[in-house]
Amino acid sequence: MHTAKVTSKGQITIPVEVRKALGLETGSKVRFFAQEDGSFVLKRVRSLMELEGCLKGLVPPMSVEQMDEAIGDYVVELDEATKSGAQQESDEAA
């Protein structure tokens, strides 16, 4: 566990091990996230330049036509499922 002391100005020095683990350098920014239990989590704020390539390998978005086709296919599936269920019920009632 690492400990830091708060100065009279409300400042702390982040221990070197923590700085290394977070990749913090002079001028780096951190953000504090409040947790439900009253504790806080410290995370490094990344610059836009650091985010370059982070979405590499993700599936490209669908075109409007592809979305329309997928929705249509799903509607047909639901319709077929409903028809088969309705058919079974009417057969059982007869």
Rosetta silent file (secondary structure, phi, psi, omega in degrees, C-alpha in Angstrom):
SEQUENCE: MHTAKVTSKGQITIPVEVRKALGLETGSKVRFFAQEDGSFVLKRVRSLMELEGCLKGLVPPMSVEQMDEAIGDYVVELDEATKSGAQQESDEAA
SCORE:     score description
SCORE:     0.000 S_00000001
   1 L     0.000  141.777 -179.025    0.000    0.000    0.000 S_00000001
   2 L  -111.144  144.654 -177.035    1.247    3.486   -0.842 S_00000001
   3 L  -126.480  144.341  175.293    0.651    6.578    1.257 S_00000001
   4 L  -131.672  146.363 -178.606    0.799   10.295    0.442 S_00000001
   5 L  -102.033  136.369  178.702    0.668   13.232    2.837 S_00000001
   6 L   -84.932  129.197  178.917   -1.582   16.244    2.181 S_00000001
   7 L   -82.033  175.247  178.987    0.205   19.601    2.446 S_00000001
   8 L   -63.673  -20.442  178.404   -1.317   22.776    3.924 S_00000001
   9 L   -92.559    5.889  179.056   -2.213   23.770    0.339 S_00000001
  10 L    79.150   18.927 -179.344   -4.138   20.507   -0.206 S_00000001
  11 L   -99.709  155.147  174.377   -1.450   19.016   -2.446 S_00000001
  12 L  -133.711  158.353  170.482    0.007   15.521   -2.430 S_00000001
  13 L  -105.084  121.893  179.487    2.985   13.863   -4.049 S_00000001
  14 L   -75.398  127.347 -178.711    1.943   10.677   -5.802 S_00000001
  15 L   -55.029  145.536 -175.222    4.385    7.903   -4.868 S_00000001
  16 H   -55.615  -39.501 -179.363    6.828    6.966   -7.634 S_00000001
  17 H   -62.962  -38.113  179.570    5.501    3.384   -7.883 S_00000001
  18 H   -70.874  -42.142  177.959    1.984    4.691   -8.475 S_00000001
  19 H   -59.645  -43.381  179.028    3.206    7.251  -11.043 S_00000001
  20 H   -64.268  -44.226 -178.367    5.035    4.508  -12.927 S_00000001
  21 H   -62.737  -36.310 -179.532    2.028    2.172  -12.822 S_00000001
  22 H   -88.532   -8.563 -178.055   -0.268    4.898  -14.183 S_00000001
  23 L    72.582   32.673 -178.140    2.283    6.176  -16.689 S_00000001
  24 L   -84.740  136.449  175.510    2.262    9.646  -15.144 S_00000001
  25 L  -128.127  173.702  177.240    4.884   12.168  -16.160 S_00000001
  26 L   -54.881  128.390  179.898    5.377   15.851  -15.392 S_00000001
  27 L    92.063   -9.291  177.438    2.279   17.675  -16.610 S_00000001
  28 L   -63.766  151.664  177.397    0.084   14.564  -16.647 S_00000001
  29 E  -112.446  148.169  176.068   -3.460   15.012  -15.415 S_00000001
  30 E  -125.823  157.356  178.302   -5.418   12.695  -13.154 S_00000001
  31 E  -127.832  143.759  179.845   -9.109   12.459  -12.399 S_00000001
  32 E  -107.084  129.026 -179.447  -10.743   11.280   -9.174 S_00000001
  33 E  -113.397  121.432  179.230  -13.867    9.111   -9.364 S_00000001
  34 E   -73.011  137.013  177.346  -16.123    8.837   -6.297 S_00000001
  35 L  -104.356  161.667 -178.271  -17.203    5.308   -5.395 S_00000001
  36 L   -61.346  -29.667 -177.418  -20.434    4.305   -3.628 S_00000001
  37 L   -83.720    5.167  179.177  -18.520    3.343   -0.485 S_00000001
  38 L    92.700   -7.160  177.250  -17.080    6.874   -0.130 S_00000001
  39 L   -84.596  172.711  178.827  -13.649    6.005   -1.499 S_00000001
  40 E  -127.799  148.945  175.555  -12.108    7.493   -4.644 S_00000001
  41 E  -112.725  134.690 -179.817  -10.356    5.963   -7.631 S_00000001
  42 E  -101.680  126.330  178.203   -7.520    7.867   -9.311 S_00000001
  43 E  -132.425  146.744  178.055   -7.176    7.518  -13.101 S_00000001
  44 E   -74.610  138.645  174.724   -4.882    9.144  -15.604 S_00000001
  45 E   -88.374  122.922 -179.398   -6.540   11.495  -18.093 S_00000001
  46 L   -92.504  147.587  176.994   -5.411   10.547  -21.566 S_00000001
  47 L   -83.098  163.695  177.752   -4.952   13.054  -24.345 S_00000001
  48 H   -60.515  -33.999 -179.341   -6.680   12.668  -27.701 S_00000001
  49 H   -65.793  -32.967  179.093   -3.334   11.845  -29.283 S_00000001
  50 H   -71.271  -21.749 -178.273   -2.924    8.869  -26.931 S_00000001
  51 H   -83.514   -6.224 -179.283   -6.283    7.502  -28.063 S_00000001
  52 L   -56.191  127.469  177.342   -5.135    7.199  -31.675 S_00000001
  53 L    84.698   -0.023 -176.232   -5.702    3.644  -32.871 S_00000001
  54 L   -69.449  -19.170  179.877   -7.687    2.527  -29.809 S_00000001
  55 L   -99.076    4.431 -179.727  -10.645    1.542  -32.009 S_00000001
  56 L   -58.432  135.177  177.581   -8.515   -0.407  -34.465 S_00000001
  57 L    93.330   -8.325  177.082   -9.931   -3.845  -35.151 S_00000001
  58 L   -76.064  154.506  179.281  -13.530   -3.009  -34.306 S_00000001
  59 L   -67.489  130.828  179.265  -16.235   -3.946  -36.769 S_00000001
  60 L   -64.924  152.533 -178.476  -17.005   -1.008  -39.064 S_00000001
  61 L   -65.424  153.365  178.451  -20.483    0.482  -38.666 S_00000001
  62 L   -77.615  151.832  172.842  -23.307   -0.780  -40.878 S_00000001
  63 L   -76.498  167.160  178.507  -24.708    1.314  -43.673 S_00000001
  64 H   -60.560  -39.431  179.230  -28.347    2.426  -43.477 S_00000001
  65 H   -63.110  -42.063  178.866  -29.190   -0.191  -46.105 S_00000001
  66 H   -64.965  -39.350  178.032  -27.519   -2.948  -44.066 S_00000001
  67 H   -64.882  -44.004  178.144  -29.410   -1.841  -40.936 S_00000001
  68 H   -59.212  -42.834  179.587  -32.708   -1.811  -42.851 S_00000001
  69 H   -64.737  -42.655  179.220  -32.006   -5.317  -44.146 S_00000001
  70 H   -63.925  -41.248  178.211  -31.092   -6.605  -40.655 S_00000001
  71 H   -64.463  -43.705  178.315  -34.256   -5.086  -39.183 S_00000001
  72 H   -60.178  -44.020  178.305  -36.341   -6.591  -41.976 S_00000001
  73 H   -60.685  -41.210 -179.160  -34.798  -10.032  -41.404 S_00000001
  74 H   -66.819  -41.058  178.667  -35.524   -9.773  -37.682 S_00000001
  75 H   -62.174  -41.503  178.059  -39.131   -8.734  -38.302 S_00000001
  76 H   -62.225  -43.556  178.169  -39.592  -11.739  -40.597 S_00000001
  77 H   -59.585  -46.181  179.186  -38.156  -14.025  -37.896 S_00000001
  78 H   -62.815  -40.717 -179.958  -40.523  -12.576  -35.292 S_00000001
  79 H   -63.424  -43.909  179.346  -43.450  -12.877  -37.681 S_00000001
  80 H   -64.556  -40.647  179.365  -42.635  -16.506  -38.419 S_00000001
  81 H   -64.582  -39.640  179.391  -42.281  -17.277  -34.715 S_00000001
  82 H   -67.296  -43.626  179.917  -45.630  -15.642  -34.000 S_00000001
  83 H   -61.764  -44.486 -178.227  -47.348  -17.487  -36.843 S_00000001
  84 H   -65.752  -37.588  176.937  -45.993  -20.856  -35.719 S_00000001
  85 H   -66.949  -41.350  179.290  -47.133  -20.170  -32.142 S_00000001
  86 H   -67.055  -38.196 -179.854  -50.567  -19.049  -33.338 S_00000001
  87 H   -65.127  -42.062 -179.860  -50.844  -22.094  -35.591 S_00000001
  88 H   -63.841  -41.572 -178.986  -50.034  -24.450  -32.725 S_00000001
  89 H   -65.027  -41.954 -178.793  -52.650  -22.818  -30.492 S_00000001
  90 H   -70.293  -32.973  176.448  -55.368  -23.019  -33.147 S_00000001
  91 H   -66.516  -38.819 -179.937  -54.493  -26.677  -33.829 S_00000001
  92 H   -69.417  -33.977 -179.041  -54.756  -27.464  -30.130 S_00000001
  93 H   -71.409  -27.241 -175.920  -58.113  -25.689  -29.840 S_00000001
  94 L   -77.696    0.000    0.000  -59.618  -27.704  -32.699 S_00000001
